[in-house]
Amino acid sequence: MSLLCRRCLVSGLVQGVGYRVFVQDAAIREKVSGYVRNLVDGRVETVLSGTIESVERVEQALQLGPAGSRVDRVDVTDHAVEAFGEVFEIRATTRRTGE
């Protein structure tokens, strides 16, 4: 089983619309670990770790978002594999822009 870890930066109307909970639900459903958090510049950052197939399914969900959201762009980069265990958490907003 090959594992994949990716960092995704999501732009658009993605804060204040339930986007982080939507991402957490998708990740838990697909058994993907990692985290999601708001960035101060209005984007949402998520790090996804799991099987290639599971991570790709969550990435597809990122493009859709919940009702009331608008996803303009998702920038995806490979990320060093981290040990998140089996947890996918919503983290506090970070003060940095994520880049």
Secondary structure, DSSP 8 states (H G I E B T S, - for coil): --EEEEEEEEEEE-SSSSHHHHHHHHHHHTT-EEEEEEBTTS-EEEEEEEEHHHHHHHHHHHHH-STT-EEEEEEEEE------TT-EEE---BSS---
